[in-house]
Amino acid sequence: MFQGETAITIDDKGRLAIPTAYRDVVARECDNRLVLTYNPFDAGSLYLYPYAVWEGVRDKINALPRTRSTNRTLQLKLVGAAMVVEPDGNGRIGIPASQRNTVGIERKAVLVGMGDKFELWSEQAHQAQIRQTLSDADMDGDDLVGLQL
């Protein structure tokens, strides 16, 4: 399980170093393979899935009917942009310039553990997201009934 946030620096070659606390987990439980793709819900971030988790996500998204615009958008942003990345001997992975530029990741980024995956945020987008607060209207859904925070 991935959790917590880590400030990350992207080097001149577009690489980030996976935090040392996760390197063994990525090597052992992810077979040293991660999948990098867009976050379709929030501008300013990318998803970084363990390969085995990604396969299930990919298959479910590809099974959606392509007749709906929302499904096609999910397929484009998640499956169409997905690429397998493998950490090098120093635990670094390359982030393509096209993806970095699209989400606004420059030198400073934030890697956030979200349970089954990481989210890689531009520093500015992450700060803006964290500064947002939930209102009472946001909490009206039945899926939050009984949630103790």
FENVEN-V532930 format. One record per residue. N is the residue number from 1. PSI is psi in whole degrees, 0 to 359 (* if undefined). Layout:
BEGIN
n=N psi=PSI
n=N psi=PSI
END
This chain:
BEGIN
n=1 psi=131
n=2 psi=132
n=3 psi=157
n=4 psi=166
n=5 psi=144
n=6 psi=128
n=7 psi=133
n=8 psi=143
n=9 psi=130
n=10 psi=128
n=11 psi=179
n=12 psi=339
n=13 psi=7
n=14 psi=26
n=15 psi=151
n=16 psi=149
n=17 psi=124
n=18 psi=133
n=19 psi=140
n=20 psi=329
n=21 psi=337
n=22 psi=351
n=23 psi=317
n=24 psi=320
n=25 psi=315
n=26 psi=317
n=27 psi=315
n=28 psi=307
n=29 psi=344
n=30 psi=7
n=31 psi=31
n=32 psi=27
n=33 psi=130
n=34 psi=158
n=35 psi=126
n=36 psi=131
n=37 psi=174
n=38 psi=150
n=39 psi=114
n=40 psi=354
n=41 psi=332
n=42 psi=122
n=43 psi=147
n=44 psi=7
n=45 psi=159
n=46 psi=155
n=47 psi=147
n=48 psi=101
n=49 psi=145
n=50 psi=144
n=51 psi=316
n=52 psi=321
n=53 psi=317
n=54 psi=318
n=55 psi=317
n=56 psi=317
n=57 psi=311
n=58 psi=313
n=59 psi=321
n=60 psi=319
n=61 psi=318
n=62 psi=338
n=63 psi=347
n=64 psi=143
n=65 psi=133
n=66 psi=2
n=67 psi=348
n=68 psi=134
n=69 psi=318
n=70 psi=318
n=71 psi=317
n=72 psi=322
n=73 psi=316
n=74 psi=316
n=75 psi=320
n=76 psi=310
n=77 psi=326
n=78 psi=302
n=79 psi=314
n=80 psi=330
n=81 psi=357
n=82 psi=140
n=83 psi=142
n=84 psi=133
n=85 psi=141
n=86 psi=128
n=87 psi=141
n=88 psi=187
n=89 psi=341
n=90 psi=11
n=91 psi=21
n=92 psi=145
n=93 psi=148
n=94 psi=137
n=95 psi=117
n=96 psi=143
n=97 psi=323
n=98 psi=318
n=99 psi=318
n=100 psi=314
n=101 psi=319
n=102 psi=319
n=103 psi=359
n=104 psi=24
n=105 psi=123
n=106 psi=238
n=107 psi=323
n=108 psi=133
n=109 psi=172
n=110 psi=126
n=111 psi=122
n=112 psi=123
n=113 psi=124
n=114 psi=35
n=115 psi=271
n=116 psi=358
n=117 psi=173
n=118 psi=154
n=119 psi=133
n=120 psi=113
n=121 psi=147
n=122 psi=150
n=123 psi=317
n=124 psi=316
n=125 psi=322
n=126 psi=315
n=127 psi=317
n=128 psi=319
n=129 psi=316
n=130 psi=327
n=131 psi=340
n=132 psi=143
n=133 psi=156
n=134 psi=142
n=135 psi=172
n=136 psi=323
n=137 psi=326
n=138 psi=337
n=139 psi=11
n=140 psi=345
n=141 psi=149
n=142 psi=336
n=143 psi=349
n=144 psi=0
n=145 psi=129
n=146 psi=359
n=147 psi=122
n=148 psi=118
n=149 psi=*
END
